[in-house]
Amino acid sequence: MRSANVEAGLTPMDNQCVRKDIFIGGCGPDGNKTCINDFVKKGGEANRPSSCECDNFGEEHLCRCNFKC
């Protein structure tokens, strides 16, 4: 699975850090679950976010996810 890494170190809020990444395909019916699964596939269980937002972006989707800092 190819992905373009667009991680951004944003200001942590409530001990949460935001990471972004772009993955191939669409968000599907549950974008939160799609993005969580994409991050786990990419980096393993240690890379599991607590929650995500998904936006379709052409043939890809942008995931903005919260991780424990």
Secondary structure, DSSP 8 states (H G I E B T S, - for coil): --EEE-------BTTEEEEEEEEES---S-HHHHHHHHHHHHH-GGG--SEEEEEEETTEEEEEEEEE-
